Amino acid sequence: MELKKIMKLQALFDKEHSGIFSWSVRRREDDLEVLEFLLVCIIGELGELSNIVKKAMRGDFPLTAKKEQLEEEVADIFTYLLKICNKMNIDLEETFLKKLERNKVRFKHYER
């Protein structure tokens, strides 16, 4: 499935499932608290993912034993990223492809 389609699916979900914030409404200059909330959410999910990796590194369990939890945390991070992009009117697919081209030039000297 194309990323643009995934972004539209998330936007539709957000429109139908809004809570105290209207996720589907594009960001305005007077609603920075919504963006701040989304950033706190994505950082929290990154923390949960990091905590699993930390515990695997110290030997509490093999990382492969937590694959399902890792997938859930990555999906949560991706969901919040989609919400941020939709809120900020950022075409994630287009933006990623542009950045990839810049990185190809930037990191060319690292190629072997």
ABEGO torsion letter per residue (X at the ends): XBAAAAAAAAAAAAAAABBABBAABBBBAAAAAAAAAAAAAAAAAAAAAAAAAAAAAAGABBAAAAAAAAAAAAAAAAAAAAAAAAAAGBBAAAAAAAAAAAAAAAAAAABX
